[in-house]
Amino acid sequence: MSEHIVSPKVYIGIFLSLMVLTAATVAAAYVNLGPFNIVIALAIASLKATLVVLYFMHARYSPKRTHMVIIAAVFWLAIMLALTLSDYVTRDRDLASNTQLTGMLGS
């Protein structure tokens, strides 16, 4: 099995892309986007993770079976994120209005 040799220019380009995305993450943290802050942060993090997996873990040049495993893992992650975000969206924003909690606190 022959190894694929990647040019140093590609690695430099990926490194610079990761630095730009890190700066975008920091910039997004200072902007109040309301409920979309988490969506923006997860989108940037997913893009950075994709770059790392494809180039630094050499998944781009891997066999098709490896691609299938990665796609299955990303699909499972998407399910978990969807469930987490649906829980986050449906939570009660004002904890004091929750009658069970106020009863427990003795108010």
Backbone as CSV, one residue per row, in Angstrom:
resi,resn,N_x,N_y,N_z,CA_x,CA_y,CA_z,C_x,C_y,C_z
1,MET,0.841,-1.178,0.000,0.000,0.000,0.000,0.887,1.242,0.000
2,SER,0.695,2.097,-0.957,1.527,3.295,-1.049,0.867,4.447,-0.290
3,GLU,1.699,5.247,0.315,1.237,6.395,1.081,1.095,7.593,0.151
4,HIS,0.100,8.414,0.424,-0.071,9.642,-0.339,0.759,10.732,0.326
5,ILE,1.565,11.411,-0.462,2.423,12.471,0.066,1.746,13.809,-0.183
6,VAL,1.560,14.545,0.888,0.885,15.841,0.821,1.939,16.937,0.826
7,SER,1.726,17.905,-0.021,2.650,19.034,-0.134,2.621,19.887,1.134
8,PRO,3.769,20.432,1.541,3.782,21.345,2.697,2.897,22.570,2.483
9,LYS,2.686,22.970,1.227,1.810,24.108,0.942,0.381,23.817,1.399
10,VAL,-0.054,22.568,1.243,-1.400,22.187,1.689,-1.495,22.311,3.194
11,TYR,-0.479,21.815,3.907,-0.484,21.905,5.360,-0.461,23.350,5.843
12,ILE,0.283,24.185,5.167,0.320,25.609,5.534,-1.045,26.247,5.282
13,GLY,-1.668,25.899,4.160,-3.007,26.418,3.869,-4.035,25.977,4.896
14,ILE,-3.967,24.720,5.313,-4.888,24.217,6.323,-4.620,24.898,7.668
15,PHE,-3.356,25.058,8.004,-3.010,25.748,9.254,-3.557,27.174,9.255
16,LEU,-3.374,27.890,8.160,-3.882,29.262,8.081,-5.409,29.289,8.148
17,SER,-6.042,28.316,7.512,-7.505,28.226,7.592,-7.964,27.988,9.023
18,LEU,-7.258,27.118,9.736,-7.607,26.861,11.128,-7.408,28.105,11.990
19,MET,-6.376,28.883,11.701,-6.153,30.114,12.464,-7.259,31.141,12.184
20,VAL,-7.673,31.243,10.932,-8.766,32.163,10.582,-10.059,31.725,11.270
21,LEU,-10.327,30.417,11.269,-11.531,29.921,11.924,-11.468,30.102,13.439
22,THR,-10.272,29.997,14.016,-10.125,30.261,15.450,-10.407,31.734,15.745
23,ALA,-9.915,32.631,14.901,-10.209,34.056,15.062,-11.708,34.313,14.908
24,ALA,-12.351,33.595,13.984,-13.804,33.736,13.811,-14.549,33.251,15.054
25,THR,-14.040,32.199,15.688,-14.648,31.704,16.918,-14.557,32.750,18.023
26,VAL,-13.397,33.360,18.163,-13.206,34.393,19.188,-14.080,35.603,18.876
27,ALA,-14.131,36.008,17.616,-14.959,37.156,17.237,-16.433,36.868,17.483
28,ALA,-16.869,35.654,17.175,-18.273,35.293,17.377,-18.640,35.273,18.856
29,ALA,-17.663,35.015,19.717,-17.932,34.989,21.153,-18.250,36.384,21.691
30,TYR,-17.782,37.416,21.021,-18.014,38.787,21.470,-19.261,39.408,20.860
31,VAL,-19.910,38.703,19.929,-21.115,39.222,19.288,-22.322,38.502,19.878
32,ASN,-23.308,39.273,20.316,-24.512,38.674,20.877,-25.491,38.361,19.749
33,LEU,-25.595,37.086,19.430,-26.512,36.654,18.378,-27.733,35.952,18.950
34,GLY,-27.918,36.095,20.235,-29.066,35.468,20.882,-28.939,33.954,20.865
35,PRO,-29.993,33.277,20.466,-29.954,31.810,20.473,-29.061,31.218,19.374
36,PHE,-28.586,32.044,18.472,-27.747,31.534,17.381,-26.273,31.460,17.737
37,ASN,-25.888,31.939,18.928,-24.482,31.844,19.340,-24.006,30.402,19.328
38,ILE,-24.805,29.500,19.869,-24.409,28.098,19.932,-24.353,27.488,18.532
39,VAL,-25.242,27.893,17.665,-25.261,27.362,16.295,-24.014,27.803,15.546
40,ILE,-23.653,29.063,15.673,-22.455,29.588,15.011,-21.207,28.904,15.561
41,ALA,-21.130,28.769,16.879,-19.966,28.127,17.498,-19.826,26.676,17.049
42,LEU,-20.931,25.948,17.000,-20.882,24.554,16.557,-20.543,24.432,15.072
43,ALA,-21.018,25.363,14.271,-20.706,25.322,12.834,-19.210,25.552,12.600
44,ILE,-18.642,26.524,13.291,-17.210,26.791,13.144,-16.392,25.614,13.669
45,ALA,-16.785,25.068,14.806,-16.068,23.928,15.372,-16.156,22.708,14.457
46,SER,-17.304,22.504,13.844,-17.460,21.371,12.922,-16.579,21.535,11.693
47,LEU,-16.489,22.743,11.200,-15.629,22.996,10.047,-14.156,22.769,10.386
48,LYS,-13.744,23.221,11.561,-12.356,22.991,11.989,-12.079,21.507,12.182
49,ALA,-13.018,20.795,12.779,-12.841,19.353,12.981,-12.769,18.618,11.643
50,THR,-13.565,19.056,10.686,-13.537,18.440,9.358,-12.174,18.621,8.704
51,LEU,-11.619,19.805,8.796,-10.290,20.045,8.225,-9.227,19.179,8.881
52,VAL,-9.300,19.066,10.207,-8.313,18.247,10.929,-8.429,16.784,10.527
53,VAL,-9.652,16.272,10.480,-9.848,14.859,10.127,-9.414,14.603,8.689
54,LEU,-9.797,15.459,7.775,-9.475,15.223,6.364,-7.982,15.295,6.067
55,TYR,-7.296,16.276,6.629,-5.905,16.490,6.225,-4.886,15.969,7.232
56,PHE,-5.054,16.282,8.513,-4.039,15.863,9.476,-4.176,14.396,9.861
57,MET,-5.383,13.845,9.737,-5.574,12.418,9.999,-5.602,11.617,8.695
58,HIS,-5.371,12.288,7.588,-5.249,11.688,6.254,-6.493,10.919,5.826
59,ALA,-7.653,11.325,6.287,-8.890,10.648,5.906,-9.256,10.925,4.455
60,ARG,-8.777,12.022,3.928,-9.089,12.351,2.534,-8.506,11.323,1.571
61,TYR,-7.410,10.724,1.948,-6.726,9.775,1.067,-6.905,8.335,1.547
62,SER,-7.875,8.088,2.425,-8.115,6.758,2.987,-9.017,5.943,2.071
63,PRO,-9.090,4.630,2.329,-10.001,3.779,1.541,-11.468,4.121,1.799
64,LYS,-12.343,3.592,0.944,-13.776,3.894,1.029,-14.396,3.402,2.339
65,ARG,-13.896,2.309,2.882,-14.426,1.816,4.152,-14.216,2.828,5.273
66,THR,-13.072,3.462,5.266,-12.802,4.488,6.271,-13.759,5.661,6.102
67,HIS,-14.044,6.034,4.868,-15.000,7.110,4.608,-16.372,6.743,5.153
68,MET,-16.771,5.483,4.975,-18.072,5.037,5.461,-18.150,5.122,6.990
69,VAL,-17.086,4.740,7.664,-17.059,4.812,9.131,-17.125,6.268,9.587
70,ILE,-16.415,7.139,8.924,-16.430,8.562,9.288,-17.819,9.151,9.063
71,ILE,-18.454,8.812,7.954,-19.798,9.319,7.668,-20.792,8.811,8.713
72,ALA,-20.670,7.541,9.108,-21.555,6.997,10.140,-21.337,7.715,11.466
73,ALA,-20.092,8.012,11.799,-19.801,8.714,13.048,-20.356,10.137,13.022
74,VAL,-20.222,10.807,11.905,-20.750,12.171,11.790,-22.280,12.158,11.851
75,PHE,-22.887,11.146,11.246,-24.346,11.012,11.311,-24.800,10.822,12.753
76,TRP,-24.105,9.972,13.488,-24.431,9.751,14.898,-24.227,11.033,15.711
77,LEU,-23.157,11.752,15.434,-22.922,13.027,16.116,-24.042,14.013,15.811
78,ALA,-24.508,14.036,14.572,-25.608,14.936,14.200,-26.877,14.591,14.974
79,ILE,-27.138,13.305,15.148,-28.300,12.897,15.944,-28.155,13.393,17.379
80,MET,-26.975,13.199,17.963,-26.755,13.625,19.345,-26.863,15.144,19.490
81,LEU,-26.320,15.889,18.535,-26.419,17.351,18.597,-27.859,17.809,18.428
82,ALA,-28.605,17.162,17.540,-30.013,17.524,17.348,-30.809,17.292,18.622
83,LEU,-30.567,16.175,19.284,-31.265,15.908,20.536,-30.865,16.913,21.623
84,THR,-29.588,17.238,21.683,-29.120,18.210,22.672,-29.714,19.589,22.409
85,LEU,-29.701,20.016,21.147,-30.245,21.340,20.825,-31.754,21.390,21.026
86,SER,-32.451,20.288,20.751,-33.901,20.288,20.987,-34.193,20.395,22.479
87,ASP,-33.384,19.773,23.303,-33.540,19.902,24.760,-33.250,21.333,25.199
88,TYR,-32.220,21.918,24.633,-31.829,23.289,24.981,-32.929,24.281,24.609
89,VAL,-33.538,24.095,23.460,-34.562,25.020,22.979,-35.838,24.911,23.801
90,THR,-36.167,23.718,24.282,-37.431,23.536,24.990,-37.334,23.781,26.490
91,ARG,-36.188,24.159,26.985,-36.051,24.409,28.424,-36.759,25.694,28.815
92,ASP,-37.240,25.714,30.068,-37.901,26.892,30.610,-36.852,27.959,30.890
93,ARG,-37.019,29.119,30.324,-36.029,30.198,30.467,-36.065,30.818,31.864
94,ASP,-37.250,30.932,32.451,-37.393,31.566,33.750,-37.582,30.478,34.798
95,LEU,-36.520,30.158,35.517,-36.588,29.075,36.487,-37.523,29.393,37.655
96,ALA,-37.716,30.669,37.969,-38.585,31.033,39.080,-40.044,30.720,38.763
97,SER,-40.416,30.654,37.504,-41.805,30.358,37.144,-42.102,28.867,37.208
98,ASN,-41.092,28.059,37.362,-41.283,26.620,37.466,-41.837,26.310,38.857
99,THR,-43.076,25.807,38.929,-43.730,25.619,40.221,-43.063,24.550,41.060
100,GLN,-42.527,23.517,40.442,-41.862,22.479,41.219,-40.607,23.027,41.880
101,LEU,-39.857,23.846,41.149,-38.619,24.394,41.696,-38.902,25.380,42.820
102,THR,-39.908,26.235,42.640,-40.227,27.200,43.701,-40.761,26.497,44.924
103,GLY,-41.475,25.385,44.757,-41.936,24.613,45.897,-40.791,23.990,46.657
104,MET,-39.768,23.550,45.916,-38.595,22.943,46.553,-37.783,23.993,47.291
105,LEU,-37.772,25.211,46.793,-36.989,26.266,47.422,-37.699,26.871,48.624
106,GLY,-38.975,26.568,48.768,-39.721,27.079,49.907,-40.243,28.482,49.715
107,SER,-40.345,28.945,48.492,-40.828,30.308,48.237,-42.304,30.325,48.012
